[in-house]
Amino acid sequence: MAQAYCVKCRKKVEVTNPTKVTLKNKRPAVSGTCPDCGTKVFRIEKA
């Protein structure tokens, strides 16, 4: 599972509904939602 930092909860959380995306500069990233508050979370991965 992917982890990302939730700004609203102020902690690292397991991403719910993770979706792999590619940024404009071709870097991979994961986007999803926080399981606690439902806020959108985002994490850029290593290329």
PyMOL commands that set and color helices and strands:
alter all, ss='L'
color gray80, all
select strands_A, chain A and resi 3-6+11-14+16-22+28-33+40-44
alter strands_A, ss='S'
color yellow, strands_A
deselect
rebuild
show_as cartoon
